[in-house]
Amino acid sequence: MYLICYRSLFLHRLKQNIWTIKPYFRTLTDTYTSHDQCQLDEEDSIQTKIFVNDSLMQSIQSCSSLSILFPLVRANLPQHRAQHIAAALLRACNIVRSCAYFHPINMEKYRQKLLNHPIFDLLCHLCEHRLLELNFEDHVNIMSSLVKLDIRMSSSESPFLRHLFTALAQTEYIEKFDLNLLNRFLIALVKKSNRHLLLPLYKPLLERFRQLLSVIGSSHTATTMKCTIGIMHLLGMAIPLSNTQTDDTQALINNCPDTFVRLLTLGGMFPIQMKRWIPHTFLNWSLNLNRILWFDIYLILTSAKRHFRPLNDLFDLAVIRCNNELDQNNILVDHDTLYMTCALYRYSKIKLKLRLNRRLHMCLDNFDPHEISLLFHHVNPDTCNDWELLAYIHQKLKDISLSSEEYESDFWPMLNVLTEHINKNIDYYTSESAGADFIMHLRAEIERKKSHANETWFIRDQYLAILTFYLKYALSGTAIPRNIMINADRMISQASLKDTGTLLAGYYNAALLATSDAANITFQRQIKQLHEIIVQHKMEHLSNLSIYPFSHLVNFLSHITSSRYNIDTPLLEPFFERLNSFDNQTLLSLRDVNNLSLLFSHTTRFYTTLLDSMCSTLIDTQATSLRLIATFFRCLYKINYKPEQINDLCSLSRHLYENEDEIRPIDMLWLAMTSTGLLNQLDEKLLNDIFSLSFLGSVDHLSLKKNSIQLGQPLFRLNQIVCIDHPQLNIPWFNDRFGLEIALPDMRRHWMIRNTTFDYIESNLTTMLGGKKYLQTHTLSPYFHEIDFECILRLDNCQPVPCDQYDLMKNINGNKELDIPDGCERVAIQVTTPNHYCHNTTHYVGSVEISFRHLKKLGYRLVILPYYELATIESSASRFRYLNNKLFKHNQ
């Protein structure tokens, strides 16, 4: 993306409607055409040829707005040749794209107005009737401009576009393509949801590409090399897949291990077909891994992480090769070290990281700033604990300057690493001198670029990255420069959902760092102002469904609520309100189901219509995996809901499990917990596999490597469920050690956080029962269920029995039957909080529902004190009567 320079004054003018811009106003298109070095898009570099002696052509190409272009076209209709019509079409598309570039929020409005304009429709009809008078280069230019406006060839929006493609797709035209036209033709098809049209043309396009490469030979220029790389990528994204695998393709896979390096980019486009191709490709890569360049291995692993389950075997083989080559350092060149590190570092174990760190210390001086920027994506404070190496990397990163023409393009990816990727160890940039010095260097670099008020400003994406940087890395609450705050309202109004999420994360980090010191008053005022701007603009845009499609909205909410920041502000509520407008006509994809499951798990939001639709999507979609069903089951467990078609989904889950669909241990545990504890659907094969010695041994082995709670906690809860709810299964209780060493200390930390409500309940219950000896706080059931208050009452006269006569927790290490004195009952009094319920409801979350059910089955009389009832009681006398009725009314 090139830096487009424009003055702040232009931003005000750009707010005008593109249909009413007066001729004497300079528009965005004027800026674009008057600066040869600034290109809106490299793919637009081919323009319709200007005829020096053709005044009409020059007039068309000099038009700066549609209000000038369309009257010009109407006034000169009799004089239009085919080239004039093509030039007018191209100019109209470029004007709309230019304006929408700086106001993407209005893209749909601009596009619809253009498509519905009678002059534009007339131009399309004229061009369609005179296609034969245009050459194939004009055809490609027009098609490329139209599809970049998100016009689909398969839709009814532009039949002319489909006709144009049909004419252009003839073999005799393809044979005339040069590298540039071939690249732009593929971009129009592959990148703009017209991939299905490309599949029949794949062979002639591939043959033409081979012919062009043979003609060029070794005499590549920078332009031809760039087109070659782009075409390779696009053809890789559009590999034709069929039910029958040809011998030629199989031979190509077997003989050229690096030919299909980009095959994994197909994962999101053809998931069903990829299941047939991926095993062959992985097998080939595994057998030929030592023949593949480290750069290609880096591409394979980074592409696969985005679309497929972790490639553990391939990754492990790459680690083995890495260790072997590190042992033979005489054959290892610096670039191998770079791409080896980029491929493996983030997910490798500490031992390999230490070896790579030593190697990086040896060759870091040989990397140029561009390579250091690439390395920083993978070796940063979130992944590396070698402070000396990090200090050296940050020192080298200082060479990437906005004032350096050679490395300026690396500045923005480096800034994006800081603003979007580093989330765990942000403190490195405040506590470590090298990190803080680097942040101050970047601030000085940005402020030096904008040191003069009249200097040109950054484009939208760059500005939002800078603003997030100032929020996220607010050293000691240092104020944001005034010349950055001036444009905040204008730029935030153009922020996409992703930009909004990043800004919100930065805002919350800044709000946590801000203190009440006088030195931070300006900064506090600034972040408050930024938050109000975000809220204002997102509220205004929220009602436009075309701006925020349902899938984008779900993705945004899932991302922002699962971040490490606790974001739950009035800003998000209208977004969640949009979920209430969901109807059964809205189609959900598997990705939507996954994102919604994660969203509801994190926020405990309760939307029954959506949950039923998610369940139906999983049942009706052929590509549903057991792992995705496990994610949905985890969501159901969290929010305590049984969809209408849950029986069918459980049947599908059992079928997939019996057919050995790939699944992780944690997913097996969530499937079993939900089906057994919440849905009352026993999958005996799954339970037998979980409680087998081999599985339990693997859980112990994994717990040594990772946080023991990650697998131990679900296994602990599942053991409670099968022992209490399904004793007929004869599965023994074996989690006393986990309960005493992990669960109990965690409960005690929770007990230390007492509130006034808990204190007055304890005081009133003590008075009501006759003394502290009749009441115990913070006890446990034999199966480690947490109990807030417990007392013993006689069944005949409701008189309390002193608790110190009995050891209420003696059954924890022994017999799991509840010890109840003769003629008495044990009363468990539970005080609920908002966390016991789904968001803004009185519907229990799944863990609370199951825990309360277990206490009743064990033999307790359960007394529940809802927080929303306690909050409405004002006087002490009323509270006392309320508690007395709850405790004793049952026996009266």
ABEGO torsion letter per residue (X at the ends): XBBBBBBAAAAAAAABBAAABBAABBBAAAAAAABAABBABAAAABBBBBBAABAAAAAAAABABAAAAAAAAAAAAAABBAAAAAAAAAAAAAAAAAAAAABAAAAAAAAAAAAABAAAAAAAAAAAAAAAABBAAAAAAAAAAAAAAGBBAABAABAAAAAAAAAAABAAAAAABBAAAAAAAAAAAAAAGAAAAAAAAAAAAAAAAAAAAAAAEABBBAAAAAAAAAAAAAAAAABBBBABBBAAAAAAAAABAAAAAAAAAAAAABAAAAAAAAAAAAAAAAAAAAABBAAAAAAAAAAAAAABBBBAAAAAAAAAAAAAAAABAAABBAAAAAAAAAAAAAABBAAAAAAAAAAAAAAAAABBAAAAAAAAAABBAAABABAAAAAAAAAAAAABBAABAAAAAAAAAAAAAAAAABAABAAAAAABAAAAAAAAAAAAAAAAAAABAABBBBBAAAAAAAAAAAAABBBGGBBBBAAAAAAAAAAAAABBAAAAAAAAAAAAAAAAABBABAAAAAAAAAAAAAAAAAAAAAAAAAABAAABBAAAAAAAAAAAAABABBBBBAAAAAAAAAAAABBAABBBBAAAAAAAAAAAAAAGBBBAAAAAAAAAAAAABAABBAAAAAAAAAAAAAAGBBBAAAAAAAAAAAAAAAAGBBBBAAAAAAAAAAAAAAAGBBBAAAAAAAABAAAAAAAAAAAAABBAAAAAAAAAAAAAAAAAABAAAGBBBAAAAAAAAAAAAAAAAAAABBBAAAAAAAAAAAAAAGEAAABBBGBBBAAGBBBABBBBBBAAAGBBBBAAABBAAAAAABBABBBBBBGBBBBBBBBBBAAABBBGBABBBAAAAAAAAAAAAAGBBBBBBBAAAAAABABAAAAAAAAAAAAAAAAX
